Structure formats: structure tokens, C-alpha cells
């Protein structure tokens, strides 16, 4: 499969055989979302139905699924894991006025794929993906096809992104790799598993994060909270971790500006097991040991990204702490039907300014920021702290070591019982004191409680926002756990004023 210059909206590909057609069908399937409309065009025998069969089989994860041509039934319906799909054929339509009889506009949250879409004329929606297949009169191979893909309206950016991705993979030597979509997280990044000559890799597709509305001093939330806007922070921190013996993914190919990376595949073995998942204590112990080892290093705040290019890890400053805890007031409290008054918000921020003051003055290290079970992969064939594979550290900041310890021991996705949390906390403190007799365990315990409360506060707001703004209610199931962690942290004596505010203003899930 070869990418050609676009020459206008979208891009053109040469499909040299049926396998190339299947790969392209999977690529298109991976970028689809409910409500998409695909308009397929091309002469008889150009391969429109073959393309749809490959796409449906990929989405169904079933190569044996029956996908008949809808030439006579006009519409075939498929209930697929990610979304329903309607496959229609307009070949027998006498005119665009017959479209309403098919009921395609009544299918909610479905992907609609139309063959012979050119017969619909101007009745096609403005937001759509056009795919035109053609035989090549200049090529002898019967399977050879030329395909033109163009996005219109809301679909244009995704189609352009697909074309850029295929060009990157070809240039990096992964153009013929098989690709499998990996379920994503709450971010705008997406991932695919690549297999080339029996070896496995990970494709990270991370388009530059668009700025949101300005909130403070003309800056959006992402800038105030120091969230990564491109892949350069990931590259810098990954290389910095690997240089110090930690199992961050090796980077095999990169386009820093476009936001594509081919990474080492660290596997799928987690540090949790069971249903519902629960910590595997021995693996959590190793994850604690990895933090101890990391925090023993003198860590710089400037790291190389590429020759003559550096990245400065931002400081976890007061503005970042406060903008994060405000998510509770902005999202969680309204979600619970208990919006805060202006006076309550002002008191909330005043207390938080006081309680995070010791964190601002504490010694600084790398905070990986999401150091918890979804981002820790067990490396059975490695030893020591290298058994913990590290992911999702692109938002790293310079701040107190206690933050990542709290992130792990009050894991947002799994229940860490208080007894295990205490044992792991003592393991960390004991290891730090053994290495540094001047390590202040009491001060660390206070920082741990403060940062655990700060993190839980932020996550309550984020998960409520994911439900209300982004339509992702699945995160709400974690709210009781996060609230329980918050109550644990607020039990520390130094947080008494904060605890009183929460008791007055924050209802439980």
C-alpha cells in the first residue's frame, strides 16, 4: 500500500493486493465513530463490497462474519461491538427522493456505509467520508486498485490525520505491518499494536492538543496545569527514564511535529488481577521500589528530545495545584446538585493555598503524575525495578516525591485496602531512610496526605467532567473509591481545616 500526494482534499493510495485492501479497511474502521457517513463510489468490480466486508469483519473481530451485498435488500444492519453499522446500496435507486424510504437518517449512533453513493447526488450529508475505488488500466495485476479518500466537514481532519499516519508508517518502514486498535484512555491519544515480521510494536497517535478557552491570564487549563501539548515531553522523559535503567518504552521512529511514535511493546501483563481487579501485592511492592530508585537520583529539569532540541520539565506550581482542585467545584459539586457559592469557593482556594505551601517548598524530583495500575506493565523477563514497565508520563512535572507514591497507593482504578496502603507506605519510607538517614518521615507523611487529597479532589472533578461534558459515564463507577481515598487523606491532622470544608460542602457519591 503506497501513499501518493494528495492533490487536494484527502489522499490517494495504491492497493497492490487484497491484503492491502484489508489493511486500509482496518485503518478506516479505527478512525470511525458513531454517526459517521461513508460514501463509497466506483465502477462495477472496483471492490466496494470487498472493502465493506473487510471493514465489517475487522470491526466484528470475526473474519467469518457474513456480509452479503445489499443490492437487493438495499440495507443490511450489523450490531458491532463499538457501534451499529448500516450497509446500503444505492445502485437500484431511481433518484435521491427515494432515500427517505430507507430510514438511514433514523438510525441513532450508527455508522452508515453507502455503495454507489454518487447516485444520491446532493442528498449526501455535508459531514462524510468519500472513498472512491478504481481499477488501473495501466497495471496488469487483477487485484490492483487506486483509492481516493477525502473527508468533508467534521470528518476532514480525521481523514487528513489518517493520510499523515500512513505516510509516517511507510517512511518509518512499518507500512506493511498489521495493525490492531487498542482500547484508548480518557485522552485524545490513540494506540495501535503493530506486528512486523513477527515483532510487536506500539503506534502512538497523539495529535497536538488544541487549546481550550482562556481561564487565567489568557491561558487555557492545559497550559496552567502543565499538560503535554505534543509528543516531545513523552520522548524526553522516556529517554531520561531508560538512561537511568527504568523500563520506559524504547522509541523506534518519531515524527515530533505530527505526533506519531513507534514504541517498544511492553506487553499486556498488569500489576493487578481478578474481576474486579485487585493489586498483586508483590508487584505493587516492586512498583514502590521503582519509585524509591527514581527518587534517589539527582534528576535534571532539562532533557534532550533530539539533536539540538531540549525539553524543560515544568514546575508543579501553585497555579497548577489550584486549577486542578477547582475541578471539584466546577464539575463534581454541580454534578452532585450542590454547587458552591462564591464565598465557599474563595474559602476553598484560600485553604488549599495554605495546605500546599509545604509541597511548593519540598525538594523536587520527576513526578510521572499518573503512576498507577493502568500505566504499569509487569515485565516478567526483567529483574529488579526494571520489572515495572512505565507508560503515560508525558505530563511529568518537577515536584515532591510524595505525589507519585500517593498516586500508586491510592490507585484511582482499583481498591487498595488501607492495610496494604500502610504496608507499602512503610516500605517506601523505610527504603528512603535506609539510604538517607536525614529523610524526614513525618514531613513526608504530611506531604503524602496533602497530595493524596489534592489528587483525589482533582479526579472527582475529572470523572464528573468525563460524564457531563464528554459523554463517558463509565468513569462514574470509580467515584465511591476516590471519595473513600479522599476521606482517608483528610484524616491527617494537618488537613483539619480542609476536612471541615469538605464535610460541609462535598456530598458523597
C-alpha positions as CSV (number, residue, x, y, z in Angstrom):
1,X,0.0,0.0,0.0
2,X,1.6,3.2,-1.2
3,X,0.6,6.8,-0.3
4,X,0.6,9.4,-3.1
5,X,0.5,13.1,-2.9
6,X,-2.9,14.4,-2.1
7,X,-3.5,17.0,-4.9
8,X,-6.5,18.3,-3.0
9,X,-8.6,17.3,0.0
10,X,-7.7,13.8,1.2
11,X,-5.2,11.4,-0.2
12,X,-4.7,8.7,-2.8
13,X,-3.4,5.1,-2.3
14,X,-2.4,2.3,-4.5
15,X,-3.7,-1.1,-3.2
16,X,-1.5,-3.7,-4.7
17,X,-3.4,-6.8,-3.5
18,X,-6.3,-7.9,-1.3
19,X,-4.2,-7.8,1.9
20,X,-3.6,-4.1,1.3
21,X,-7.3,-3.6,0.9
22,X,-8.0,-5.3,4.2
23,X,-5.3,-3.1,5.9
24,X,-6.9,0.0,4.6
25,X,-10.3,-1.1,5.7
26,X,-9.0,-1.6,9.2
27,X,-7.4,1.8,9.1
28,X,-10.7,3.5,8.2
29,X,-12.5,1.4,10.8
30,X,-10.1,2.5,13.5
31,X,-10.9,6.2,12.9
32,X,-14.7,5.8,12.8
33,X,-17.0,7.0,15.5
34,X,-20.8,6.7,15.8
35,X,-22.7,8.9,13.4
36,X,-20.1,8.8,10.6
37,X,-21.3,8.5,7.0
38,X,-19.1,6.8,4.4
39,X,-19.9,7.3,0.7
40,X,-18.3,4.6,-1.5
41,X,-18.1,5.2,-5.2
42,X,-16.6,3.3,-8.1
43,X,-17.4,1.3,-11.2
44,X,-18.7,-2.3,-11.2
45,X,-16.0,-4.6,-10.0
46,X,-13.9,-1.8,-8.4
47,X,-14.1,-3.5,-5.0
48,X,-16.6,-1.6,-3.0
49,X,-18.4,-4.6,-1.4
50,X,-15.0,-6.2,-0.8
51,X,-13.9,-3.1,1.1
52,X,-17.0,-3.1,3.3
53,X,-16.7,-6.8,4.0
54,X,-13.2,-6.3,5.2
55,X,-14.2,-3.4,7.4
56,X,-17.2,-5.1,9.0
57,X,-15.1,-8.3,9.7
58,X,-12.5,-6.1,11.4
59,X,-15.0,-4.3,13.5
60,X,-16.7,-7.5,14.4
61,X,-13.4,-9.2,15.1
62,X,-14.8,-12.1,13.1
63,X,-13.3,-13.0,9.7
64,X,-16.1,-15.5,9.1
65,X,-19.0,-13.0,9.5
66,X,-21.4,-12.9,6.6
67,X,-21.5,-9.6,4.8
68,X,-23.8,-10.0,1.8
69,X,-24.2,-7.3,-0.9
70,X,-27.2,-5.2,-0.1
71,X,-28.0,-4.8,-3.8
72,X,-31.5,-6.4,-3.4
73,X,-32.2,-5.8,0.3
74,X,-30.9,-2.2,-0.1
75,X,-29.8,-2.1,3.6
76,X,-28.0,-4.6,5.9
77,X,-27.7,-3.9,9.6
78,X,-24.8,-5.1,11.9
79,X,-24.7,-4.7,15.7
80,X,-20.9,-4.4,16.2
81,X,-19.0,-4.0,19.5
82,X,-18.1,-0.3,19.0
83,X,-21.3,0.8,17.3
84,X,-24.1,-0.4,15.0
85,X,-23.4,-0.2,11.2
86,X,-25.8,0.1,8.3
87,X,-24.6,-1.0,4.9
88,X,-26.7,0.2,2.0
89,X,-26.5,0.0,-1.8
90,X,-27.9,2.9,-3.9
91,X,-27.4,1.1,-7.3
92,X,-31.1,0.5,-7.7
93,X,-32.3,3.9,-6.6
94,X,-34.2,5.8,-9.2
95,X,-33.4,9.1,-7.6
96,X,-32.4,10.9,-4.5
97,X,-36.0,11.3,-3.5
98,X,-36.1,7.6,-2.6
99,X,-33.5,8.0,0.2
100,X,-36.0,8.8,2.8
101,X,-37.7,5.5,2.4
102,X,-34.6,3.7,3.5
103,X,-34.8,5.2,7.0
104,X,-31.0,5.8,7.2
105,X,-31.5,9.2,8.9
106,X,-33.4,7.4,11.7
107,X,-30.6,5.2,12.8
108,X,-29.1,6.7,16.0
109,X,-25.4,6.5,16.8
110,X,-24.7,4.2,13.8
111,X,-22.0,4.3,11.1
112,X,-23.7,4.4,7.7
113,X,-21.8,3.0,4.7
114,X,-23.2,3.5,1.2
115,X,-22.2,1.9,-2.1
116,X,-22.9,3.8,-5.3
117,X,-23.2,6.9,-3.2
118,X,-22.8,9.1,-6.3
119,X,-26.4,8.3,-7.1
120,X,-27.6,10.3,-4.1
121,X,-26.2,13.5,-5.6
122,X,-26.7,16.5,-3.3
123,X,-28.6,14.5,-0.8
124,X,-25.4,13.2,0.8
125,X,-24.6,14.8,4.2
126,X,-22.0,17.5,4.4
127,X,-20.1,15.7,7.1
128,X,-18.9,12.5,5.4
129,X,-16.0,10.4,4.2
130,X,-15.8,9.8,0.4
131,X,-14.0,6.7,-0.7
132,X,-13.6,6.2,-4.4
133,X,-12.1,2.9,-5.8
134,X,-10.9,2.4,-9.4
135,X,-9.2,-0.2,-11.4
136,X,-6.0,0.8,-13.0
137,X,-5.8,0.5,-16.8
138,X,-2.0,0.7,-16.6
139,X,-1.5,-2.2,-14.2
140,X,-1.7,-5.9,-15.1
141,X,-2.5,-7.3,-11.6
142,X,-6.2,-8.0,-11.3
143,X,-6.2,-7.0,-7.6
144,X,-4.6,-3.6,-8.1
145,X,-6.8,-0.7,-7.2
146,X,-6.4,3.1,-6.9
147,X,-8.3,4.5,-3.9
148,X,-9.1,8.1,-3.2
149,X,-10.2,9.1,0.4
150,X,-11.4,12.5,1.2
151,X,-13.1,13.9,4.4
152,X,-15.7,16.6,4.3
153,X,-16.9,18.8,7.1
154,X,-16.3,17.4,10.6
155,X,-14.6,14.3,9.1
156,X,-11.9,16.2,7.2
157,X,-9.4,16.4,10.0
158,X,-9.6,12.7,10.8
159,X,-9.1,11.7,7.1
160,X,-6.1,14.0,6.8
161,X,-4.7,12.5,10.0
162,X,-5.1,9.0,8.6
163,X,-3.2,10.0,5.5
164,X,-0.4,11.5,7.5
165,X,-0.2,8.4,9.7
166,X,0.0,6.1,6.7
167,X,2.8,8.3,5.2
168,X,4.7,8.2,8.5
169,X,4.4,4.4,8.8
170,X,5.6,3.9,5.3
171,X,8.6,6.2,5.8
172,X,9.5,4.5,9.1
173,X,9.4,1.0,7.5
174,X,6.2,-0.1,9.0
175,X,3.9,0.4,6.0
176,X,3.2,-3.4,5.7
177,X,2.8,-4.0,9.4
178,X,-0.5,-5.4,10.6
179,X,-2.3,-3.1,12.9
180,X,-4.8,-3.7,15.7
181,X,-6.6,-1.0,17.6
182,X,-6.0,-0.8,21.3
183,X,-8.8,0.5,23.6
184,X,-7.9,4.1,24.5
185,X,-7.9,6.1,27.7
186,X,-9.6,9.3,28.5
187,X,-7.3,11.4,26.4
188,X,-7.2,12.4,22.7
189,X,-4.3,9.9,22.1
190,X,-5.0,6.6,20.3
191,X,-2.9,3.5,20.1
192,X,-2.5,0.5,17.8
193,X,-0.4,-2.6,18.1
194,X,1.9,-3.2,15.1
195,X,3.2,-6.6,14.0
196,X,6.1,-6.6,11.5
197,X,8.0,-9.8,10.7
198,X,6.7,-11.4,13.9
199,X,7.9,-8.5,16.2
200,X,5.4,-6.3,18.1
201,X,5.4,-2.6,18.4
202,X,3.0,0.2,19.5
203,X,1.9,3.1,17.4
204,X,1.1,6.2,19.4
205,X,-1.1,8.6,17.5
206,X,-1.1,11.9,19.5
207,X,-2.3,14.9,17.6
208,X,-1.3,18.2,19.1
209,X,-3.8,19.1,21.9
210,X,-5.9,22.1,20.9
211,X,-6.1,25.0,23.4
212,X,-9.3,25.3,25.3
213,X,-10.8,28.6,26.4
214,X,-8.6,31.0,28.4
215,X,-9.2,30.7,32.1
216,X,-6.3,32.7,33.8
217,X,-4.0,35.3,32.4
218,X,-5.2,34.4,28.9
219,X,-4.0,30.8,29.4
220,X,-6.2,27.6,28.9
221,X,-6.5,24.9,31.5
222,X,-3.9,22.7,29.8
223,X,-1.2,25.4,30.0
224,X,-1.9,26.2,33.6
225,X,-1.9,22.5,34.7
226,X,1.2,21.8,32.6
227,X,-0.4,19.1,30.4
228,X,1.7,18.0,27.4
229,X,0.6,19.5,24.1
230,X,2.6,17.3,21.8
231,X,4.8,14.1,22.0
232,X,8.1,15.9,22.8
233,X,7.7,15.6,26.6
234,X,7.0,11.9,26.2
235,X,10.1,11.4,24.1
236,X,12.3,13.4,26.5
237,X,11.1,11.6,29.7
238,X,11.1,8.2,28.1
239,X,14.7,8.5,27.1
240,X,15.6,10.0,30.5
241,X,14.0,7.1,32.3
242,X,15.7,4.5,30.1
243,X,19.1,6.1,30.6
244,X,18.6,5.5,34.3
245,X,17.7,1.9,34.0
246,X,13.9,2.1,34.1
247,X,11.6,0.2,31.7
248,X,10.1,3.1,29.7
249,X,9.4,2.2,26.0
250,X,12.2,2.4,23.5
251,X,11.3,4.8,20.6
252,X,12.0,3.3,17.2
253,X,10.5,6.0,15.0
254,X,9.2,9.5,15.7
255,X,7.6,12.5,14.0
256,X,7.6,15.0,16.8
257,X,5.7,17.7,14.9
258,X,2.9,15.5,13.6
259,X,2.7,13.5,16.8
260,X,3.4,9.9,15.7
261,X,5.7,7.5,17.6
262,X,6.5,3.8,17.1
263,X,7.3,2.4,20.5
264,X,8.5,-0.7,22.2
265,X,5.6,-3.0,23.1
266,X,5.8,-3.7,26.8
267,X,3.1,-6.2,26.7
268,X,-0.2,-6.5,28.5
269,X,0.6,-8.1,31.9
270,X,-0.6,-5.8,34.6
271,X,0.2,-5.3,38.3
272,X,-3.4,-6.2,39.1
273,X,-5.5,-9.3,38.6
274,X,-9.0,-10.6,39.1
275,X,-12.5,-9.4,38.5
276,X,-12.9,-6.7,39.8
277,X,-9.1,-6.2,39.5
278,X,-7.2,-6.1,42.8
279,X,-3.5,-5.3,43.4
280,X,-1.0,-8.1,43.2
281,X,1.0,-7.1,46.4
282,X,4.4,-8.3,45.2
283,X,4.1,-6.3,42.0
284,X,2.9,-3.2,43.9
285,X,6.0,-3.7,46.2
286,X,8.2,-3.7,43.1
287,X,6.4,-0.5,41.9
288,X,7.2,1.1,45.2
289,X,10.8,0.0,44.8
290,X,10.9,1.6,41.4
291,X,9.8,5.0,42.9
292,X,12.4,4.6,45.7
293,X,15.1,4.1,43.0
294,X,13.9,7.0,40.9
295,X,13.8,9.4,43.9
296,X,17.4,8.6,44.8
297,X,18.6,10.2,41.6
298,X,19.5,13.8,41.2
299,X,17.1,14.5,38.3
300,X,17.5,17.4,35.9
301,X,14.6,19.6,34.7
302,X,16.0,19.9,31.2
303,X,16.2,16.8,28.9
304,X,17.2,16.3,25.3
305,X,14.5,15.5,22.8
306,X,16.5,15.3,19.6
307,X,19.9,16.8,18.5
308,X,19.8,20.5,19.3
309,X,16.4,20.2,20.8
310,X,15.6,20.2,24.6
311,X,12.5,20.0,26.8
312,X,12.2,21.7,30.2
313,X,10.0,19.7,32.6
314,X,7.7,22.3,34.1
315,X,7.4,23.0,37.8
316,X,4.3,21.8,39.6
317,X,3.5,25.3,40.9
318,X,0.7,26.8,42.9
319,X,-1.4,27.7,39.9
320,X,-1.3,24.1,38.7
321,X,-2.3,22.7,42.1
322,X,-5.2,25.2,42.4
323,X,-6.6,24.9,38.9
324,X,-6.8,21.1,39.4
325,X,-8.6,21.2,42.7
326,X,-11.1,23.7,41.2
327,X,-12.3,20.9,39.0
328,X,-14.2,19.6,42.1
329,X,-16.1,23.0,42.4
330,X,-16.6,23.4,38.7
331,X,-17.7,19.8,37.9
332,X,-18.2,17.4,40.8
333,X,-20.3,19.7,43.0
334,X,-22.8,20.7,40.3
335,X,-22.9,17.0,39.3
336,X,-24.0,16.2,42.8
337,X,-26.5,19.0,42.8
338,X,-24.5,21.1,45.4
339,X,-22.9,24.0,43.6
340,X,-20.6,26.1,45.7
341,X,-21.3,29.7,46.4
342,X,-18.7,32.4,45.6
343,X,-17.8,32.6,49.3
344,X,-17.4,28.9,49.6
345,X,-15.1,28.8,46.6
346,X,-13.0,31.6,47.9
347,X,-12.6,29.8,51.3
348,X,-11.8,26.5,49.5
349,X,-9.0,28.1,47.5
350,X,-7.6,30.0,50.5
351,X,-7.3,26.8,52.5
352,X,-5.7,25.0,49.6
353,X,-3.1,27.8,49.2
354,X,-2.1,27.2,52.8
355,X,-2.0,23.4,52.8
356,X,0.1,23.0,49.6
357,X,2.7,25.5,50.8
358,X,4.9,22.7,52.1
359,X,4.7,20.9,48.8
360,X,5.9,24.0,47.0
361,X,8.9,24.2,49.3
362,X,9.8,20.4,49.2
363,X,12.7,19.0,47.3
364,X,11.9,18.4,43.6
365,X,12.0,15.3,41.5
366,X,10.2,13.9,38.5
367,X,6.5,13.4,39.1
368,X,5.3,11.0,36.5
369,X,1.8,12.1,37.5
370,X,-0.3,9.0,36.6
371,X,1.8,6.4,38.3
372,X,-1.0,3.8,38.9
373,X,-2.1,0.4,37.7
374,X,-3.3,1.2,34.1
375,X,0.1,2.6,33.3
376,X,2.3,-0.1,34.9
377,X,3.1,-3.2,32.9
378,X,4.7,-6.2,34.5
379,X,8.0,-7.3,32.8
380,X,8.4,-10.9,33.9
381,X,11.7,-11.4,32.0
382,X,13.4,-8.5,33.6
383,X,14.8,-8.1,37.1
384,X,14.6,-5.5,40.0
385,X,12.9,-2.2,39.4
386,X,13.1,-2.9,35.6
387,X,10.2,-5.3,36.1
388,X,7.9,-2.3,36.2
389,X,7.1,-1.1,32.6
390,X,6.2,2.6,32.6
391,X,3.6,4.4,30.4
392,X,1.7,7.7,30.2
393,X,4.3,10.0,31.7
394,X,4.1,12.8,29.1
395,X,2.6,15.2,31.7
396,X,5.6,14.8,34.1
397,X,6.4,17.8,36.3
398,X,9.0,18.7,38.8
399,X,7.6,18.4,42.3
400,X,7.6,16.5,45.6
401,X,8.2,12.7,45.6
402,X,5.2,12.0,47.7
403,X,2.8,12.7,44.7
404,X,3.6,9.5,42.8
405,X,3.6,7.5,46.0
406,X,0.1,8.7,46.7
407,X,-0.9,8.1,43.0
408,X,0.1,4.4,43.4
409,X,-1.1,3.7,46.9
410,X,-4.5,5.4,46.4
411,X,-4.9,3.9,42.9
412,X,-7.9,5.5,41.2
413,X,-8.9,2.4,39.2
414,X,-8.6,-0.4,41.9
415,X,-9.3,-0.7,45.6
416,X,-6.1,-0.6,47.6
417,X,-7.2,-1.6,51.1
418,X,-5.9,0.6,53.9
419,X,-3.7,-2.2,55.4
420,X,-1.9,-2.7,52.1
421,X,-1.6,1.1,51.6
422,X,0.0,1.4,55.1
423,X,2.4,-1.5,54.4
424,X,3.5,-0.1,51.1
425,X,3.9,3.4,52.5
426,X,6.2,2.0,55.3
427,X,8.1,0.1,52.7
428,X,8.8,3.3,50.8
429,X,9.7,5.3,53.9
430,X,11.9,2.5,55.3
431,X,13.9,2.3,52.0
432,X,14.3,6.0,51.8
433,X,15.5,6.2,55.4
434,X,18.0,3.3,54.9
435,X,19.5,5.3,52.0
436,X,19.3,8.7,53.6
437,X,19.3,8.9,57.5
438,X,18.2,12.6,57.2
439,X,15.0,11.6,55.4
440,X,12.1,13.2,57.4
441,X,9.4,10.6,57.6
442,X,6.9,12.8,59.4
443,X,7.2,15.6,56.9
444,X,6.8,13.1,54.1
445,X,3.7,11.7,55.7
446,X,2.2,15.2,55.7
447,X,3.0,15.8,52.1
448,X,1.6,12.4,51.2
449,X,-1.7,13.1,52.8
450,X,-1.9,16.6,51.2
451,X,-1.1,15.4,47.7
452,X,-3.4,12.4,48.0
453,X,-6.2,14.7,48.9
454,X,-5.3,17.1,46.1
455,X,-5.2,14.2,43.6
456,X,-8.5,12.7,44.8
457,X,-10.1,16.1,44.6
458,X,-8.9,16.6,41.0
459,X,-10.1,13.1,39.9
460,X,-13.6,13.6,41.4
461,X,-13.9,16.6,39.1
462,X,-12.3,14.9,36.1
463,X,-14.6,11.9,36.2
464,X,-17.7,14.1,36.7
465,X,-16.5,16.1,33.7
466,X,-15.9,13.0,31.6
467,X,-19.6,12.1,32.2
468,X,-21.2,15.5,31.8
469,X,-19.0,17.1,29.0
470,X,-17.6,14.1,27.1
471,X,-20.4,11.5,27.4
472,X,-18.3,8.9,29.2
473,X,-20.4,7.7,32.2
474,X,-18.2,4.6,32.7
475,X,-15.9,6.7,34.9
476,X,-18.6,7.4,37.4
477,X,-18.2,3.9,38.9
478,X,-14.9,4.9,40.4
479,X,-16.3,7.9,42.3
480,X,-17.0,6.0,45.6
481,X,-13.5,4.7,45.7
482,X,-12.0,8.1,45.1
483,X,-14.2,9.6,47.7
484,X,-13.1,7.0,50.2
485,X,-9.4,7.7,49.4
486,X,-10.1,11.4,49.9
487,X,-11.6,10.8,53.4
488,X,-8.5,8.7,54.3
489,X,-6.2,11.5,53.3
490,X,-8.2,14.2,55.0
491,X,-7.8,12.3,58.3
492,X,-4.2,13.7,58.6
493,X,-4.1,16.3,61.5
494,X,-2.5,19.0,59.2
495,X,-5.6,18.9,57.0
496,X,-8.3,19.6,59.7
497,X,-9.5,22.9,58.1
498,X,-9.7,21.3,54.7
499,X,-11.6,18.4,56.2
500,X,-14.1,20.7,57.7
501,X,-14.7,22.4,54.4
502,X,-15.3,19.1,52.6
503,X,-17.6,17.8,55.3
504,X,-19.7,21.0,54.9
505,X,-19.7,21.3,51.1
506,X,-18.9,17.9,49.4
507,X,-21.7,15.2,49.3
508,X,-20.5,11.6,49.0
509,X,-21.2,9.8,45.6
